[in-house]
């Protein structure tokens, strides 16, 4: 049970970091538009409204947290055989990340009031989010995979050094 909580915590931390990227971009755009609006000329941007900017920033963070938390939950309950197979683990995490990043499309649609640019960028980012989630799946599942994954070492089955260290600990 403790490893499941650790995997979900790693997933949440990953998700918050991943969600901070679009949230940061939205915050910078929101601040730039707010500052340029001080000149008095209308910009005709949906980010001029504080509520739209707040929805974009907080929504992006929430979507990132959801992606990470669900990825962590999937890896926490996944069978050990799937965790040991990098292609299966990566494909599963790709599907989870790409599917849940559709929430970012909704956030951009709501915050931009139907603007095409942010929505198209969010749709194009879906496979990127899936690929990054798949690439980080090993570090998220490291608590269940064993200590070697945390330090970045190869799996015990592929490295003679790691295998001999684990063998001496078990008393064989």
Z-matrix of the N, CA and C atoms (Angstrom, degrees):
N
C 1 1.437
C 2 1.526 1 110.86
N 3 1.314 2 116.50 1 -37.13
C 4 1.470 3 121.40 2 -178.55
C 5 1.533 4 110.77 3 -64.51
N 6 1.339 5 116.64 4 -38.08
C 7 1.462 6 118.78 5 178.78
C 8 1.519 7 111.24 6 -68.13
N 9 1.327 8 117.83 7 -32.69
C 10 1.463 9 120.60 8 177.89
C 11 1.522 10 110.86 9 -64.05
N 12 1.321 11 116.64 10 -41.92
C 13 1.468 12 120.52 11 178.11
C 14 1.525 13 109.76 12 -65.57
N 15 1.327 14 117.45 13 -39.78
C 16 1.455 15 120.67 14 179.32
C 17 1.527 16 111.10 15 -65.22
N 18 1.321 17 117.28 16 -39.34
C 19 1.467 18 120.76 17 178.57
C 20 1.524 19 109.89 18 -66.58
N 21 1.319 20 117.32 19 -42.99
C 22 1.465 21 119.94 20 179.04
C 23 1.527 22 111.11 21 -66.31
N 24 1.317 23 117.43 22 -36.12
C 25 1.468 24 120.70 23 177.57
C 26 1.527 25 110.19 24 -65.64
N 27 1.332 26 116.89 25 -42.85
C 28 1.472 27 120.16 26 176.82
C 29 1.527 28 110.68 27 -62.03
N 30 1.333 29 116.41 28 -39.97
C 31 1.461 30 120.26 29 177.62
C 32 1.514 31 111.87 30 -63.83
N 33 1.322 32 116.88 31 -41.81
C 34 1.462 33 120.38 32 179.19
C 35 1.521 34 111.39 33 -64.82
N 36 1.323 35 117.27 34 -42.25
C 37 1.468 36 120.27 35 177.97
C 38 1.527 37 110.30 36 -62.80
N 39 1.333 38 116.74 37 -43.53
C 40 1.466 39 119.95 38 176.07
C 41 1.525 40 110.74 39 -59.42
N 42 1.333 41 116.74 40 -45.67
C 43 1.460 42 120.97 41 -178.37
C 44 1.517 43 112.93 42 -63.19
N 45 1.323 44 116.73 43 -40.55
C 46 1.464 45 119.17 44 177.95
C 47 1.524 46 111.41 45 -65.64
N 48 1.320 47 116.19 46 -38.49
C 49 1.471 48 118.77 47 176.71
C 50 1.517 49 110.78 48 -66.64
N 51 1.328 50 116.90 49 -41.76
C 52 1.465 51 120.17 50 179.28
C 53 1.524 52 111.07 51 -67.79
N 54 1.324 53 117.97 52 -37.99
C 55 1.452 54 121.15 53 178.77
C 56 1.508 55 113.39 54 -72.60
N 57 1.329 56 116.42 55 -21.94
C 58 1.468 57 119.89 56 179.59
C 59 1.525 58 111.75 57 -69.22
N 60 1.323 59 117.64 58 -24.36
C 61 1.473 60 119.83 59 -178.89
C 62 1.525 61 110.66 60 -66.55
N 63 1.351 62 120.20 61 -57.81
C 64 1.463 63 117.78 62 178.03
C 65 1.524 64 112.65 63 -66.65
N 66 1.340 65 117.28 64 -31.38
C 67 1.466 66 119.26 65 178.18
C 68 1.519 67 110.81 66 -65.53
N 69 1.320 68 116.65 67 -39.80
C 70 1.470 69 120.56 68 177.35
C 71 1.515 70 112.18 69 -65.32
N 72 1.327 71 115.92 70 -41.69
C 73 1.467 72 119.81 71 178.07
C 74 1.523 73 110.14 72 -62.38
N 75 1.330 74 116.33 73 -44.88
C 76 1.473 75 120.11 74 178.79
C 77 1.523 76 111.23 75 -63.83
N 78 1.326 77 117.15 76 -38.95
C 79 1.465 78 120.19 77 179.55
C 80 1.521 79 111.35 78 -65.06
N 81 1.332 80 116.62 79 -41.27
C 82 1.471 81 119.94 80 178.41
C 83 1.521 82 110.40 81 -65.38
N 84 1.334 83 117.36 82 -44.03
C 85 1.469 84 120.27 83 177.25
C 86 1.525 85 111.17 84 -61.88
N 87 1.308 86 116.10 85 -43.72
C 88 1.454 87 121.39 86 179.82
C 89 1.527 88 110.21 87 -60.65
N 90 1.337 89 117.61 88 -45.50
C 91 1.465 90 121.02 89 179.89
C 92 1.525 91 111.32 90 -66.79
N 93 1.340 92 117.64 91 -41.32
C 94 1.465 93 120.55 92 179.70
C 95 1.521 94 110.94 93 -63.50
N 96 1.313 95 117.20 94 -41.75
C 97 1.466 96 120.30 95 179.85
C 98 1.520 97 110.27 96 -69.15
N 99 1.333 98 116.57 97 -37.78
C 100 1.465 99 119.25 98 178.36
C 101 1.526 100 110.81 99 -65.75
N 102 1.321 101 117.10 100 -40.66
C 103 1.466 102 120.00 101 179.27
C 104 1.521 103 111.91 102 -70.20
N 105 1.314 104 116.90 103 -38.86
C 106 1.464 105 118.46 104 179.10
C 107 1.525 106 111.41 105 -73.10
N 108 1.330 107 116.69 106 -21.53
C 109 1.455 108 120.67 107 175.72
C 110 1.518 109 112.42 108 -70.93
N 111 1.324 110 116.79 109 -16.00
C 112 1.458 111 120.29 110 177.91
C 113 1.529 112 111.67 111 -69.48
N 114 1.338 113 116.20 112 -17.21
C 115 1.465 114 119.39 113 178.94
C 116 1.519 115 111.68 114 -71.36
N 117 1.305 116 117.25 115 -14.65
C 118 1.450 117 121.17 116 175.85
C 119 1.508 118 115.09 117 98.88
N 120 1.310 119 119.23 118 -13.05
C 121 1.460 120 121.26 119 179.76
C 122 1.523 121 109.59 120 -89.27
N 123 1.322 122 117.84 121 135.11
C 124 1.473 123 119.88 122 178.13
C 125 1.526 124 110.70 123 -70.51
N 126 1.324 125 115.51 124 139.47
C 127 1.466 126 121.34 125 -177.87
C 128 1.520 127 112.52 126 -101.69
N 129 1.301 128 117.86 127 -12.88
C 130 1.463 129 122.78 128 -176.82
C 131 1.523 130 111.96 129 54.45
N 132 1.297 131 116.18 130 46.84
C 133 1.452 132 121.65 131 178.17
C 134 1.519 133 108.77 132 -118.84
N 135 1.325 134 116.26 133 142.44
C 136 1.460 135 119.39 134 178.50
C 137 1.520 136 111.30 135 -71.30
N 138 1.337 137 117.32 136 -18.93
C 139 1.457 138 119.93 137 178.26
C 140 1.527 139 112.03 138 -76.20
N 141 1.338 140 117.30 139 -4.23
C 142 1.463 141 119.45 140 174.84
C 143 1.522 142 110.54 141 -66.34
N 144 1.305 143 116.60 142 -28.06
C 145 1.461 144 121.01 143 -179.08
C 146 1.527 145 109.15 144 -83.16
N 147 1.324 146 116.36 145 126.85
C 148 1.472 147 118.50 146 -179.11
C 149 1.527 148 113.21 147 -58.91
N 150 1.317 149 117.75 148 -35.48
C 151 1.468 150 119.74 149 -178.83
C 152 1.524 151 111.24 150 -64.61
N 153 1.331 152 117.45 151 -39.37
C 154 1.467 153 120.45 152 -179.96
C 155 1.526 154 110.91 153 -66.05
N 156 1.315 155 117.05 154 -41.23
C 157 1.460 156 120.32 155 177.45
C 158 1.511 157 112.18 156 -65.86
N 159 1.316 158 116.49 157 -39.32
C 160 1.457 159 120.58 158 178.76
C 161 1.525 160 111.16 159 -66.05
N 162 1.332 161 116.58 160 -40.15
C 163 1.469 162 120.92 161 176.37
C 164 1.529 163 109.75 162 -61.68
N 165 1.332 164 117.05 163 -42.16
C 166 1.468 165 120.50 164 -178.96
C 167 1.520 166 111.62 165 -64.70
N 168 1.322 167 117.32 166 -44.76
C 169 1.463 168 120.87 167 -176.86
C 170 1.528 169 110.96 168 -71.05
N 171 1.321 170 117.30 169 -53.74
C 172 1.464 171 120.07 170 -177.80
C 173 1.524 172 111.99 171 -69.62
N 174 1.327 173 116.97 172 -34.59
C 175 1.465 174 120.04 173 177.63
C 176 1.514 175 111.95 174 -65.40
N 177 1.332 176 116.73 175 -40.11
C 178 1.466 177 120.12 176 178.16
C 179 1.521 178 111.14 177 -64.71
N 180 1.329 179 116.78 178 -40.21
C 181 1.463 180 119.55 179 176.75
C 182 1.526 181 111.29 180 -65.25
N 183 1.325 182 116.16 181 -40.27
C 184 1.474 183 119.83 182 179.73
C 185 1.522 184 111.52 183 -66.12
N 186 1.328 185 117.12 184 -40.57
C 187 1.472 186 119.84 185 178.47
C 188 1.526 187 109.94 186 -65.34
N 189 1.318 188 117.76 187 -43.02
C 190 1.463 189 120.43 188 177.44
C 191 1.518 190 111.93 189 -61.10
N 192 1.338 191 116.94 190 -43.09
C 193 1.463 192 120.41 191 178.21
C 194 1.522 193 110.73 192 -63.59
N 195 1.319 194 117.19 193 -39.07
C 196 1.470 195 120.35 194 179.08
C 197 1.525 196 110.86 195 -66.08
N 198 1.334 197 117.01 196 -42.67
C 199 1.468 198 120.31 197 178.02
C 200 1.524 199 110.03 198 -59.06
N 201 1.312 200 116.73 199 -47.94
C 202 1.458 201 120.33 200 -178.67
C 203 1.512 202 113.26 201 -67.14
N 204 1.325 203 116.79 202 -42.39
C 205 1.462 204 120.41 203 -178.29
C 206 1.523 205 111.44 204 -67.03
N 207 1.318 206 117.49 205 -42.55
C 208 1.471 207 119.79 206 179.05
C 209 1.525 208 110.54 207 -69.23
N 210 1.341 209 117.00 208 -38.42
C 211 1.466 210 119.61 209 176.03
C 212 1.526 211 110.03 210 -60.85
N 213 1.327 212 116.67 211 -45.28
C 214 1.460 213 120.28 212 177.22
C 215 1.512 214 112.32 213 -61.49
N 216 1.327 215 117.06 214 -40.76
C 217 1.466 216 120.48 215 179.55
C 218 1.520 217 111.19 216 -65.45
N 219 1.337 218 116.58 217 -41.35
C 220 1.474 219 120.00 218 178.54
C 221 1.521 220 110.03 219 -63.35
N 222 1.326 221 116.86 220 -43.11
C 223 1.465 222 119.59 221 -179.97
C 224 1.523 223 111.85 222 -71.90
N 225 1.325 224 117.71 223 -25.29
C 226 1.469 225 120.47 224 178.71
C 227 1.522 226 111.90 225 -73.05
N 228 1.327 227 117.70 226 -31.33
C 229 1.462 228 120.11 227 -178.27
C 230 1.529 229 112.78 228 -103.35
N 231 1.308 230 117.30 229 -2.50
C 232 1.468 231 120.50 230 -179.23
C 233 1.524 232 110.58 231 -66.86
N 234 1.322 233 116.07 232 147.47
C 235 1.465 234 118.69 233 176.88
C 236 1.532 235 110.57 234 -64.83
N 237 1.318 236 116.93 235 147.14
C 238 1.467 237 120.40 236 -178.52
C 239 1.528 238 112.96 237 -57.48
N 240 1.313 239 116.91 238 -31.49
C 241 1.469 240 119.69 239 -179.39
C 242 1.533 241 110.79 240 -64.35
N 243 1.349 242 116.73 241 -38.61
C 244 1.458 243 119.91 242 178.36
C 245 1.524 244 110.91 243 -70.26
N 246 1.331 245 116.93 244 -36.75
C 247 1.460 246 119.72 245 178.33
C 248 1.517 247 111.67 246 -64.81
N 249 1.309 248 117.03 247 -34.12
C 250 1.454 249 120.95 248 -179.45
C 251 1.519 250 113.57 249 -73.64
N 252 1.311 251 117.26 250 -20.37
C 253 1.461 252 121.69 251 -179.89
C 254 1.529 253 109.24 252 -95.69
N 255 1.313 254 116.45 253 110.53
C 256 1.468 255 120.84 254 -178.24
C 257 1.531 256 112.68 255 -60.08
N 258 1.338 257 119.85 256 -43.03
C 259 1.470 258 118.13 257 178.84
C 260 1.532 259 113.08 258 -63.37
N 261 1.326 260 117.41 259 -41.76
C 262 1.469 261 119.86 260 -179.62
C 263 1.524 262 110.79 261 -66.97
N 264 1.330 263 116.32 262 -44.15
C 265 1.466 264 120.91 263 178.92
C 266 1.524 265 110.71 264 -63.95
N 267 1.325 266 116.75 265 -43.44
C 268 1.458 267 120.80 266 179.77
C 269 1.515 268 112.74 267 -65.38
N 270 1.325 269 116.65 268 -42.46
C 271 1.469 270 120.01 269 179.61
C 272 1.524 271 111.08 270 -65.11
N 273 1.318 272 116.49 271 -41.42
C 274 1.458 273 120.29 272 178.24
C 275 1.524 274 110.83 273 -62.13
N 276 1.314 275 116.42 274 -45.92
C 277 1.464 276 120.05 275 -179.40
C 278 1.529 277 111.41 276 -69.58
N 279 1.329 278 117.79 277 -32.27
C 280 1.466 279 120.63 278 175.48
C 281 1.522 280 110.20 279 -61.64
N 282 1.327 281 116.35 280 -46.61
C 283 1.469 282 120.79 281 -179.27
C 284 1.528 283 110.39 282 -63.60
N 285 1.330 284 117.06 283 -44.13
C 286 1.472 285 120.49 284 179.90
C 287 1.521 286 110.28 285 -62.75
N 288 1.331 287 117.29 286 -48.68
C 289 1.462 288 120.59 287 -177.72
C 290 1.512 289 113.20 288 -64.72
N 291 1.334 290 117.01 289 -43.73
C 292 1.469 291 120.15 290 -178.75
C 293 1.523 292 111.19 291 -69.25
N 294 1.319 293 116.97 292 -37.59
C 295 1.462 294 120.03 293 -179.76
C 296 1.524 295 111.41 294 -68.47
N 297 1.318 296 116.58 295 -47.03
C 298 1.461 297 119.45 296 -177.33
C 299 1.522 298 112.92 297 -73.16
N 300 1.318 299 117.67 298 -19.94
C 301 1.467 300 118.16 299 177.57
C 302 1.524 301 111.40 300 -73.11
N 303 1.316 302 117.23 301 -5.31
C 304 1.463 303 119.97 302 171.51
C 305 1.526 304 110.42 303 -62.47
N 306 1.306 305 116.95 304 -22.52
C 307 1.462 306 120.70 305 174.43
C 308 1.522 307 111.81 306 -61.62
N 309 1.316 308 116.45 307 -32.17
C 310 1.470 309 120.06 308 177.52
C 311 1.528 310 110.45 309 -67.61
N 312 1.322 311 116.87 310 -33.31
C 313 1.469 312 120.78 311 175.88
C 314 1.529 313 109.11 312 -62.24
N 315 1.321 314 116.42 313 -43.11
C 316 1.457 315 120.79 314 178.95
C 317 1.527 316 110.46 315 -65.01
N 318 1.325 317 117.00 316 -43.67
C 319 1.469 318 120.76 317 179.29
C 320 1.524 319 110.46 318 -60.52
N 321 1.328 320 117.20 319 -45.11
C 322 1.464 321 119.79 320 -179.68
C 323 1.527 322 111.66 321 -68.12
N 324 1.326 323 116.94 322 -33.62
C 325 1.458 324 120.03 323 177.97
C 326 1.524 325 110.58 324 -66.43
N 327 1.322 326 116.52 325 -43.53
C 328 1.470 327 120.40 326 -179.43
C 329 1.521 328 110.53 327 -69.35
N 330 1.327 329 117.49 328 -45.23
C 331 1.464 330 119.64 329 -174.95
C 332 1.527 331 112.66 330 -73.56
N 333 1.328 332 117.78 331 -28.80
C 334 1.465 333 119.35 332 179.78
C 335 1.518 334 111.99 333 -96.74
N 336 1.333 335 116.41 334 5.38
C 337 1.461 336 122.83 335 179.32
C 338 1.525 337 112.04 336 52.81
N 339 1.316 338 115.62 337 46.43
C 340 1.462 339 121.42 338 175.58
C 341 1.513 340 114.52 339 85.67
N 342 1.331 341 118.07 340 13.18
C 343 1.468 342 120.18 341 178.04
C 344 1.514 343 111.05 342 -66.37
N 345 1.319 344 115.88 343 139.24
C 346 1.468 345 119.75 344 -175.32
C 347 1.521 346 113.40 345 -73.62
N 348 1.307 347 117.89 346 -39.37
C 349 1.467 348 121.32 347 -175.11
C 350 1.515 349 113.91 348 -56.39
N 351 1.345 350 118.76 349 -57.83
C 352 1.467 351 118.95 350 -179.38
C 353 1.520 352 113.61 351 -62.98
N 354 1.321 353 117.15 352 -34.82
C 355 1.463 354 120.52 353 -179.60
C 356 1.531 355 110.55 354 -68.00
N 357 1.337 356 116.40 355 -43.38
C 358 1.467 357 120.29 356 179.11
C 359 1.529 358 110.28 357 -63.77
N 360 1.334 359 117.37 358 -41.61
C 361 1.469 360 119.82 359 177.35
C 362 1.526 361 111.46 360 -63.10
N 363 1.314 362 117.27 361 -38.63
C 364 1.464 363 120.08 362 178.32
C 365 1.527 364 111.23 363 -66.93
N 366 1.330 365 117.27 364 -38.18
C 367 1.471 366 120.49 365 177.33
C 368 1.526 367 110.10 366 -66.38
N 369 1.334 368 117.05 367 -42.41
C 370 1.468 369 119.78 368 178.78
C 371 1.519 370 112.30 369 -67.17
N 372 1.322 371 117.48 370 -23.69
C 373 1.467 372 120.80 371 -179.96
C 374 1.521 373 112.72 372 -81.02
N 375 1.324 374 118.51 373 -12.91
C 376 1.466 375 120.50 374 -177.07
C 377 1.532 376 113.26 375 -57.67
N 378 1.351 377 119.62 376 -49.11
C 379 1.470 378 117.07 377 178.14
C 380 1.528 379 112.75 378 -68.25
N 381 1.306 380 117.28 379 -27.04
C 382 1.471 381 120.31 380 177.82
C 383 1.527 382 109.56 381 -67.51
N 384 1.315 383 116.66 382 -44.33
C 385 1.464 384 120.49 383 177.43
C 386 1.523 385 110.01 384 -61.63
N 387 1.323 386 116.84 385 -41.53
C 388 1.463 387 120.17 386 177.29
C 389 1.519 388 112.25 387 -62.06
N 390 1.330 389 116.59 388 -42.17
C 391 1.467 390 120.52 389 -179.89
C 392 1.528 391 111.75 390 -66.98
N 393 1.321 392 117.19 391 -40.73
C 394 1.469 393 120.13 392 178.53
C 395 1.531 394 110.20 393 -67.25
N 396 1.306 395 116.89 394 -39.61
C 397 1.469 396 120.34 395 177.03
C 398 1.523 397 110.71 396 -62.98
N 399 1.324 398 116.70 397 -42.02
C 400 1.467 399 120.27 398 177.86
C 401 1.524 400 110.87 399 -64.70
N 402 1.319 401 116.72 400 -40.36
C 403 1.464 402 120.21 401 -179.36
C 404 1.533 403 111.31 402 -66.85
N 405 1.304 404 117.35 403 -33.07
C 406 1.466 405 120.98 404 -178.94
C 407 1.525 406 113.06 405 -90.50
N 408 1.323 407 117.82 406 1.65
C 409 1.463 408 120.63 407 -175.05
C 410 1.527 409 112.49 408 -61.64
N 411 1.299 410 117.29 409 -34.13
C 412 1.466 411 119.57 410 -179.40
C 413 1.524 412 110.88 411 -68.22
N 414 1.321 413 117.44 412 -42.84
C 415 1.464 414 118.71 413 -179.99
C 416 1.524 415 111.40 414 -70.74
N 417 1.332 416 117.79 415 -29.02
C 418 1.466 417 120.16 416 176.65
C 419 1.527 418 109.63 417 -70.00
N 420 1.308 419 117.10 418 -41.38
C 421 1.468 420 121.65 419 -177.65
C 422 1.516 421 112.96 420 -88.06
N 423 1.318 422 117.97 421 10.18
C 424 1.467 423 121.51 422 -174.41
C 425 1.520 424 112.92 423 -58.42
N 426 1.314 425 118.48 424 -33.45
C 427 1.465 426 120.24 425 -179.40
C 428 1.530 427 111.31 426 -64.92
N 429 1.324 428 117.11 427 -30.79
C 430 1.462 429 120.24 428 177.81
C 431 1.509 430 112.41 429 -89.09
N 432 1.329 431 117.28 430 -25.22
C 433 1.463 432 120.22 431 -178.29
C 434 1.518 433 112.25 432 -79.36
N 435 1.299 434 117.99 433 -27.94
C 436 1.458 435 121.79 434 -178.09
C 437 1.507 436 110.76 435 124.03
N 438 1.302 437 116.53 436 169.88
C 439 1.462 438 122.60 437 -175.23
C 440 1.505 439 114.82 438 -66.19
N 441 1.344 440 119.36 439 -26.30
C 442 1.458 441 120.99 440 -177.65
C 443 1.509 442 112.67 441 -64.62
N 444 1.328 443 117.49 442 -30.85
C 445 1.464 444 120.79 443 -179.03
C 446 1.513 445 111.48 444 -71.01
N 447 1.330 446 116.86 445 -26.56
C 448 1.452 447 119.75 446 -178.96
C 449 1.522 448 110.10 447 -69.77
N 450 1.324 449 116.43 448 -44.21
C 451 1.453 450 120.17 449 -177.13
C 452 1.522 451 112.34 450 -80.79
N 453 1.305 452 117.44 451 -8.39
C 454 1.453 453 120.54 452 178.47
C 455 1.514 454 113.61 453 91.47
N 456 1.329 455 117.00 454 10.10
C 457 1.458 456 119.84 455 178.14
C 458 1.514 457 109.90 456 -74.01
N 459 1.325 458 115.59 457 166.41
C 460 1.467 459 120.47 458 175.47
C 461 1.520 460 108.83 459 -71.63
N 462 1.321 461 115.86 460 161.98
C 463 1.461 462 120.63 461 176.42
C 464 1.517 463 109.61 462 -60.98
N 465 1.316 464 116.37 463 154.15
C 466 1.460 465 121.14 464 -178.48
C 467 1.519 466 111.87 465 -62.57
N 468 1.325 467 116.58 466 -27.70
C 469 1.455 468 119.00 467 -177.85
C 470 1.524 469 112.28 468 -76.48
N 471 1.333 470 118.11 469 -17.79
C 472 1.460 471 119.89 470 -177.68
C 473 1.510 472 113.55 471 -106.33
N 474 1.316 473 118.11 472 -9.70
C 475 1.457 474 120.83 473 -176.33
C 476 1.520 475 109.19 474 -122.11
N 477 1.316 476 116.27 475 127.54
C 478 1.460 477 119.23 476 -179.57
C 479 1.518 478 110.78 477 -71.55
N 480 1.322 479 117.31 478 -32.06
C 481 1.459 480 120.00 479 179.28
C 482 1.513 481 111.70 480 -65.83
N 483 1.310 482 117.55 481 -45.16
C 484 1.458 483 120.73 482 -179.71
C 485 1.523 484 110.24 483 -67.97
N 486 1.316 485 116.64 484 -36.91
C 487 1.459 486 119.96 485 179.87
C 488 1.517 487 111.72 486 -66.91
N 489 1.338 488 117.19 487 -38.37
C 490 1.448 489 118.81 488 -179.30
C 491 1.524 490 110.66 489 -72.25
N 492 1.327 491 117.61 490 -33.43
C 493 1.469 492 119.24 491 177.31
C 494 1.527 493 109.77 492 -66.79
N 495 1.325 494 117.54 493 -43.49
C 496 1.458 495 118.95 494 -179.40
C 497 1.527 496 110.96 495 -68.46
N 498 1.333 497 116.95 496 -31.31
C 499 1.444 498 120.11 497 178.71
C 500 1.520 499 111.68 498 -68.37
N 501 1.337 500 117.67 499 -36.61
C 502 1.460 501 119.40 500 -179.58
C 503 1.519 502 111.08 501 -72.41
N 504 1.331 503 118.60 502 -27.92
C 505 1.460 504 121.26 503 178.42
C 506 1.521 505 111.40 504 -72.36
N 507 1.319 506 116.71 505 -34.07
C 508 1.458 507 118.56 506 -176.36
C 509 1.527 508 112.42 507 -82.11
N 510 1.317 509 117.46 508 -6.57
C 511 1.447 510 120.48 509 175.92
C 512 1.518 511 114.01 510 85.40
N 513 1.321 512 117.89 511 18.05
C 514 1.466 513 119.58 512 179.24
C 515 1.492 514 110.83 513 -79.37
